[in-house]
Amino acid sequence: MAMLIKGNEIDDLVAKYCAMTGEKNKSAAVRKALAAQIEALAGKERLIDRVAKVQEEAAALGFVSTGSDVAGEKAFMDEMWGES
């Protein structure tokens, strides 16, 4: 499927990419740039996985949250933010 993209800004971005990478063909430049972006996004770790790792590391170090002083923690945070 052919694709026609119009716009001076897009043309300027492609020209800048070509100048920075040495790519001569604009279609190849767009293909490479999109492929690189897709690869970067696919390899990005999800927030839930990053949080799980931090929780596992904290547990391994002996940190255990009982959640027993939620009201006290809220009061502390409210005071810190000037909301008390």
N, CA, C and O of each residue as an XYZ file, in Angstrom:
336
protein
N       0.849     -1.166      0.000
C       0.000      0.000      0.000
C       0.902      1.238      0.000
O       1.786      1.380      0.844
N       0.664      2.103     -0.939
C       1.429      3.350     -1.021
C       0.912      4.338      0.007
O      -0.252      4.300      0.406
N       1.799      5.216      0.422
C       1.431      6.190      1.439
C       1.974      7.543      1.009
O       3.147      7.664      0.655
N       1.127      8.550      1.040
C       1.550      9.893      0.687
C       1.426     10.752      1.930
O       0.334     10.913      2.474
N       2.531     11.298      2.374
C       2.536     12.151      3.559
C       2.965     13.541      3.118
O       4.055     13.725      2.577
N       2.104     14.507      3.353
C       2.406     15.868      2.947
C       2.739     16.708      4.171
O       2.240     16.463      5.269
N       3.575     17.681      3.964
C       3.864     18.622      5.031
C       5.323     18.999      5.060
O       6.209     18.144      5.038
N       5.557     20.296      5.111
C       6.936     20.785      5.152
C       7.669     20.314      6.389
O       8.862     20.015      6.327
N       6.974     20.245      7.511
C       7.619     19.825      8.757
C       8.118     18.386      8.649
O       9.224     18.069      9.088
N       7.296     17.522      8.063
C       7.697     16.125      7.894
C       8.892     16.034      6.953
O       9.848     15.306      7.221
N       8.834     16.772      5.858
C       9.946     16.768      4.913
C      11.219     17.265      5.587
O      12.299     16.718      5.361
N      11.094     18.301      6.414
C      12.265     18.826      7.132
C      12.826     17.797      8.105
O      14.042     17.647      8.220
N      11.938     17.082      8.809
C      12.385     16.054      9.753
C      13.115     14.922      9.032
O      14.149     14.443      9.498
N      12.565     14.500      7.891
C      13.204     13.429      7.126
C      14.557     13.897      6.599
O      15.533     13.147      6.633
N      14.616     15.132      6.114
C      15.886     15.660      5.610
C      16.923     15.742      6.730
O      18.095     15.428      6.519
N      16.492     16.161      7.913
C      17.402     16.244      9.061
C      17.888     14.852      9.453
O      19.073     14.664      9.731
N      16.978     13.874      9.476
C      17.348     12.489      9.792
C      18.368     11.974      8.780
O      19.361     11.346      9.147
N      18.110     12.248      7.499
C      19.033     11.807      6.444
C      20.410     12.444      6.632
O      21.434     11.778      6.479
N      20.428     13.727      6.963
C      21.701     14.412      7.160
C      22.462     13.839      8.352
O      23.686     13.712      8.314
N      21.737     13.497      9.399
C      22.378     12.991     10.615
C      22.856     11.550     10.467
O      23.839     11.150     11.091
N      22.155     10.770      9.638
C      22.495      9.353      9.512
C      23.269      9.027      8.236
O      23.848      7.948      8.111
N      23.275      9.963      7.297
C      23.945      9.711      6.036
C      23.081      8.942      5.045
O      23.544      8.571      3.966
N      21.846      8.708      5.409
C      20.918      8.002      4.522
C      20.614      8.883      3.312
O      20.378     10.082      3.461
N      20.618      8.302      2.129
C      20.375      9.054      0.894
C      18.921      8.956      0.433
O      18.409      9.867     -0.218
N      18.268      7.860      0.770
C      16.919      7.590      0.306
C      15.912      7.933      1.403
O      15.977      7.385      2.504
N      14.975      8.845      1.098
C      14.014      9.280      2.114
C      13.095      8.143      2.557
O      12.773      8.046      3.742
N      12.672      7.297      1.650
C      11.805      6.167      2.024
C      12.541      5.224      2.976
O      11.973      4.760      3.964
N      13.787      4.952      2.675
C      14.583      4.082      3.543
C      14.793      4.740      4.896
O      14.796      4.065      5.926
N      14.968      6.056      4.896
C      15.156      6.773      6.155
C      13.922      6.660      7.038
O      14.030      6.405      8.238
N      12.752      6.849      6.442
C      11.501      6.735      7.204
C      11.330      5.312      7.706
O      10.940      5.105      8.855
N      11.617      4.327      6.860
C      11.498      2.919      7.248
C      12.407      2.605      8.431
O      11.983      1.960      9.390
N      13.657      3.061      8.366
C      14.611      2.800      9.448
C      14.214      3.505     10.738
O      14.316      2.933     11.823
N      13.766      4.741     10.617
C      13.375      5.497     11.808
C      12.175      4.862     12.496
O      12.151      4.743     13.721
N      11.183      4.455     11.717
C      10.003      3.808     12.305
C      10.361      2.455     12.917
O       9.884      2.121     14.001
N      11.187      1.688     12.239
C      11.592      0.381     12.766
C      12.343      0.545     14.084
O      12.129     -0.223     15.022
N      13.223      1.546     14.155
C      13.978      1.790     15.386
C      13.054      2.213     16.520
O      13.228      1.785     17.662
N      12.084      3.041     16.211
C      11.147      3.496     17.252
C      10.282      2.348     17.748
O      10.046      2.221     18.950
N       9.811      1.517     16.836
C       9.002      0.351     17.220
C       9.815     -0.599     18.094
O       9.305     -1.120     19.086
N      11.063     -0.824     17.736
C      11.930     -1.696     18.532
C      12.150     -1.117     19.933
O      12.133     -1.848     20.923
N      12.354      0.190     20.005
C      12.566      0.833     21.308
C      11.326      0.725     22.186
O      11.429      0.459     23.384
N      10.167      0.929     21.597
C       8.926      0.846     22.372
C       8.620     -0.583     22.796
O       8.115     -0.811     23.896
N       8.919     -1.535     21.940
C       8.655     -2.941     22.255
C       9.555     -3.425     23.391
O       9.157     -4.291     24.170
N      10.753     -2.875     23.489
C      11.690     -3.292     24.517
C      11.517     -2.565     25.837
O      12.199     -2.874     26.814
N      10.623     -1.613     25.870
C      10.430     -0.805     27.077
C       9.696     -1.623     28.140
O       8.670     -2.248     27.875
N      10.249     -1.598     29.335
C       9.658     -2.359     30.435
C       8.402     -1.659     30.947
O       8.374     -0.436     31.089
N       7.373     -2.441     31.221
C       6.121     -1.873     31.719
C       6.284     -1.415     33.168
O       7.075     -1.980     33.923
N       5.531     -0.392     33.544
C       5.589      0.161     34.892
C       5.290     -0.907     35.938
O       5.972     -0.969     36.962
N       4.309     -1.729     35.708
C       3.940     -2.750     36.685
C       5.101     -3.719     36.930
O       5.299     -4.188     38.051
N       5.864     -4.014     35.876
C       7.018     -4.909     36.024
C       8.146     -4.224     36.785
O       8.821     -4.860     37.594
N       8.357     -2.928     36.533
C       9.404     -2.189     37.252
C       9.059     -2.082     38.734
O       9.933     -2.235     39.588
N       7.788     -1.821     39.045
C       7.356     -1.717     40.446
C       7.512     -3.066     41.143
O       7.948     -3.128     42.292
N       7.157     -4.139     40.449
C       7.292     -5.481     41.033
C       8.746     -5.776     41.388
O       9.022     -6.363     42.434
N       9.680     -5.370     40.521
C      11.105     -5.583     40.808
C      11.533     -4.825     42.060
O      12.251     -5.366     42.900
N      11.095     -3.579     42.186
C      11.439     -2.776     43.359
C      10.866     -3.418     44.617
O      11.533     -3.476     45.649
N       9.634     -3.899     44.529
C       9.017     -4.553     45.690
C       9.771     -5.829     46.064
O       9.964     -6.107     47.248
N      10.195     -6.596     45.079
C      10.950     -7.821     45.347
C      12.297     -7.505     45.994
O      12.719     -8.186     46.929
N      12.972     -6.463     45.490
C      14.260     -6.069     46.062
C      14.081     -5.582     47.505
O      14.892     -5.900     48.374
N      13.026     -4.818     47.753
C      12.766     -4.329     49.106
C      12.485     -5.498     50.046
O      12.973     -5.520     51.176
N      11.705     -6.462     49.585
C      11.403     -7.640     50.409
C      12.666     -8.438     50.688
O      12.846     -8.945     51.795
N      13.548     -8.554     49.692
C      14.799     -9.289     49.876
C      15.703     -8.611     50.903
O      16.496     -9.269     51.575
N      15.574     -7.285     51.015
C      16.371     -6.534     51.987
C      15.723     -6.501     53.371
O      16.282     -5.942     54.315
N      14.535     -7.107     53.480
C      13.883     -7.197     54.770
C      12.812     -6.160     55.021
O      12.249     -6.120     56.116
N      12.511     -5.323     54.054
C      11.465     -4.325     54.247
C      10.113     -4.996     54.151
O       9.815     -5.700     53.186
N       9.301     -4.766     55.166
C       7.949     -5.315     55.170
C       7.005     -4.196     55.553
O       7.124     -3.615     56.632
N       6.080     -3.899     54.683
C       5.084     -2.877     54.965
C       3.865     -3.538     55.582
O       3.233     -4.405     54.978
N       3.553     -3.120     56.781
C       2.373     -3.674     57.444
C       1.126     -2.901     57.074
O       0.011     -3.406     57.205
N       1.314     -1.664     56.610
C       0.165     -0.838     56.251
C      -0.629     -0.410     57.462
O      -1.750      0.082     57.330
N      -0.053     -0.596     58.659
C      -0.800     -0.328     59.876
C      -0.920      1.154     60.216
O      -1.827      1.542     60.952
N      -0.025      1.986     59.694
C      -0.056      3.407     60.058
C      -0.393      4.284     58.858
O       0.230      5.323     58.640
N      -1.382      3.854     58.085
C      -1.763      4.603     56.898
C      -2.229      6.002     57.280
O      -1.893      6.970     56.598
N      -2.995      6.123     58.359
C      -3.489      7.432     58.782
C      -2.333      8.335     59.202
O      -2.331      9.528     58.899
N      -1.358      7.771     59.895
C      -0.199      8.553     60.310
C       0.638      8.992     59.128
O       1.133     10.118     59.087
N       0.795      8.097     58.169
C       1.549      8.446     56.968
C       0.840      9.529     56.174
O       1.483     10.426     55.628
N      -0.487      9.447     56.106
C      -1.246     10.469     55.382
C      -1.102     11.806     56.080
O      -0.921     12.833     55.424
N      -1.178     11.807     57.385
C      -1.029     13.060     58.127
C       0.355     13.657     57.892
O       0.494     14.867     57.713
N       1.371     12.808     57.895
C       2.744     13.283     57.645
C       2.856     13.895     56.255
O       3.389     14.993     56.097
N       2.352     13.185     55.249
C       2.422     13.696     53.878
C       1.611     14.974     53.710
O       2.045     15.896     53.020
N       0.438     15.037     54.337
C      -0.375     16.253     54.256
C       0.389     17.440     54.854
O       0.368     18.546     54.314
N       1.055     17.186     55.967
C       1.832     18.256     56.609
C       3.004     18.683     55.717
O       3.283     19.875     55.591
N       3.682     17.720     55.103
C       4.800     18.037     54.232
C       4.381     18.882     53.037
O       5.136     19.741     52.581
N       3.187     18.638     52.538
C       2.699     19.382     51.370
C       1.895     20.623     51.775
O       1.323     21.306     50.926
N       1.858     20.905     53.087
C       1.149     22.086     53.560
C      -0.364     21.981     53.447
O      -1.058     22.983     53.273
N      -0.859     20.767     53.549
C      -2.304     20.529     53.398
C      -2.962     20.138     54.714
O      -4.105     19.681     54.727
N      -2.248     20.315     55.819
C      -2.838     19.884     57.098
C      -3.656     20.985     57.710
O      -4.226     20.805     58.786
